Amino acid sequence: MELSDLLKKRSKEAGPILRRFFTNTLFDSTFTLLGIIIGSAFASNPDIRLVLGTMVASSIALGISTGASVYESETLERERRVLELEKALFRELENTTITENHRMSTVIIAVVNLFTPLMCCGIIITPLVLATFQIINIATASWIAIGLALGILFVAGAYLGRLGKRNPLVKGTRMVIFGIMAFVIGFLIQSLI
């Protein structure tokens, strides 16, 4: 196998890994934000600044967590692959195009996962920011934010359906159903407290 073939294979590997981690982080952050809205914004006397602060702080923490964990796990996996390749080729590959490609792919995947929760937060938080300026009330803003979160889940599910050669509407709807289930359970728990 030639070096150019190896490089093409490695770049093809990075795409699915990036999609997989991005999708997992997107779902995790969306469900986390749903929980925050349910637990905070639908309280009897919601503090909009507390809701916003909790959403932003949680998204930053989740971004750092997923970015760092993805970086570390991908670095480990790619180092193991390089060692296997070095054994097969009977040569050291440090500072070659292969190892540089591995490093760059790992950094890109980690950075995307770092910013994914912030992207979700930026979308979902928008109506709540409008509520701070009293453009809309907090109850309306909360329902719009829930709708945006469910919209993110639908789009991500539909995207996965299309990638997997499945019906995108069914896959998207299934993710929305999971979101609604999380909302109902969280709402019931919040109302009992």
Stockholm file with secondary structure:
# STOCKHOLM 1.0

chainA/1-193         MELSDLLKKRSKEAGPILRRFFTNTLFDSTFTLLGIIIGSAFASNPDIRLVLGTMVASSIALGISTGASVYESETLERERRVLELEKALFRELENTTITENHRMSTVIIAVVNLFTPLMCCGIIITPLVLATFQIINIATASWIAIGLALGILFVAGAYLGRLGKRNPLVKGTRMVIFGIMAFVIGFLIQSLI
#=GR chainA/1-193 SS CCHHHHHHHHHHHHHHHHHHHHHHHHHHHHHHHHHHIIIIITSSSCCHHHHHHHHHHHHHHHHHHHHHHHHHHHHHHHHHHHHHHHHHHTSCCTTSHHHHHHHHHHHHHHHHHHHHHHHHHHHHTHHHHHHHTTSSCHHHHHHHHHHHHHHHHHHHHHHHHHHTTSCHHHHHHHHHHHHHHHHHHHHHHHHHC
#=GC SS_cons         CCHHHHHHHHHHHHHHHHHHHHHHHHHHHHHHHHHHIIIIITSSSCCHHHHHHHHHHHHHHHHHHHHHHHHHHHHHHHHHHHHHHHHHHTSCCTTSHHHHHHHHHHHHHHHHHHHHHHHHHHHHTHHHHHHHTTSSCHHHHHHHHHHHHHHHHHHHHHHHHHHTTSCHHHHHHHHHHHHHHHHHHHHHHHHHC
//
